[in-house]
Amino acid sequence: MTFAEHTKFRTTREWKEFRRKLIQDRGAECECCGTKYSGKRIKQLQVHHKDPANYTDLTPEKFVILCSSCHDLVERMSKKLRGSKGVKNKDKWLALLESFLPIS
């Protein structure tokens, strides 16, 4: 799906209703960091498809609700993992990344 097709699909009633219902069912919070949204701020939540090649497949399990910061992070990590150079040892790379995160 091209960027233009993706953008056009997101303007359809089908997509808007799916997004609204997904957020209603799961709650208006980022499923990564837990930031909660309410009122007009709910529009800031982004719905990320785990399988972007099949973007029009609206199976709820294939989507995650993210804030813009977490969505940007997921997109950057995805590009790194899919990139031309790739990641030679994904498990070590993810463990290293995890080691930089603060422990609560």
C-alpha positions as CSV (number, residue, x, y, z in Angstrom):
1,M,0.0,0.0,0.0
2,T,1.4,3.3,-1.0
3,F,1.5,6.3,1.4
4,A,-1.3,8.0,-0.7
5,E,-3.5,4.9,-0.5
6,H,-2.8,4.6,3.3
7,T,-3.7,8.2,3.8
8,K,-6.9,7.9,1.7
9,F,-7.9,4.7,3.6
10,R,-7.6,6.6,6.9
11,T,-10.3,9.1,5.7
12,T,-12.9,6.4,5.2
13,R,-15.8,5.8,7.5
14,E,-14.7,2.2,8.0
15,W,-11.3,3.3,9.4
16,K,-12.7,6.1,11.6
17,E,-15.3,3.8,13.1
18,F,-12.7,1.0,13.6
19,R,-10.3,3.5,15.3
20,R,-13.1,4.9,17.6
21,K,-14.3,1.4,18.6
22,L,-10.7,0.1,19.2
23,I,-10.0,3.0,21.6
24,Q,-13.4,2.7,23.2
25,D,-12.8,-1.1,23.8
26,R,-9.2,-0.9,25.0
27,G,-9.3,2.5,26.8
28,A,-7.8,5.8,25.8
29,E,-4.2,5.2,26.8
30,C,-0.9,4.3,25.2
31,E,-0.4,0.6,25.3
32,C,3.3,1.1,25.5
33,C,3.9,3.8,28.2
34,G,0.4,3.9,29.8
35,T,-0.2,7.6,29.3
36,K,-4.0,8.2,29.6
37,Y,-5.9,10.5,27.3
38,S,-9.3,12.1,27.7
39,G,-11.6,14.6,26.0
40,K,-10.2,16.2,22.9
41,R,-6.7,14.8,23.6
42,I,-8.0,11.3,22.6
43,K,-7.5,12.4,19.0
44,Q,-3.7,12.5,19.7
45,L,-3.6,8.7,20.1
46,Q,-2.3,6.8,17.1
47,V,-3.4,3.4,16.0
48,H,-0.4,1.4,14.8
49,H,-0.8,-1.6,12.6
50,K,1.6,-4.4,13.4
51,D,1.4,-5.7,9.8
52,P,1.6,-2.5,7.7
53,A,1.7,-4.5,4.4
54,N,-1.9,-5.5,5.1
55,Y,-3.1,-2.2,6.5
56,T,-6.7,-2.7,5.4
57,D,-7.0,-5.9,7.5
58,L,-8.9,-4.5,10.5
59,T,-8.4,-7.4,12.9
60,P,-8.1,-5.7,16.3
61,E,-5.3,-8.0,17.5
62,K,-3.1,-6.6,14.7
63,F,-3.2,-3.1,16.1
64,V,-1.8,-1.3,19.1
65,I,-2.8,2.1,20.5
66,L,0.2,4.4,21.0
67,C,1.0,8.0,21.9
68,S,3.0,9.9,19.3
69,S,6.3,9.5,21.2
70,C,5.9,5.7,21.5
71,H,4.7,5.4,17.9
72,D,7.8,7.3,16.7
73,L,10.0,5.0,18.7
74,V,8.3,1.9,17.4
75,E,8.6,3.1,13.8
76,R,12.3,3.9,14.2
77,M,13.0,0.5,15.7
78,S,11.0,-1.2,13.0
79,K,13.0,0.6,10.3
80,K,16.2,-0.4,12.0
81,L,15.2,-4.1,12.2
82,R,13.9,-4.1,8.5
83,G,16.7,-1.9,7.2
84,S,19.2,-2.9,4.5
85,K,21.9,-3.4,7.1
86,G,19.5,-5.1,9.4
87,V,20.4,-6.2,12.9
88,K,22.7,-9.2,13.0
89,N,21.8,-10.4,16.4
90,K,18.3,-9.1,17.3
91,D,18.2,-10.6,20.8
92,K,21.5,-8.9,21.8
93,W,20.4,-5.6,20.2
94,L,17.1,-5.7,22.1
95,A,18.8,-6.7,25.4
96,L,21.3,-3.8,25.0
97,L,18.4,-1.4,24.3
98,E,16.6,-2.7,27.4
99,S,19.7,-2.1,29.5
100,F,19.4,1.6,28.8
101,L,15.9,1.8,30.2
102,P,15.3,2.9,33.8
103,I,14.1,0.2,36.2
104,S,11.0,1.1,38.2
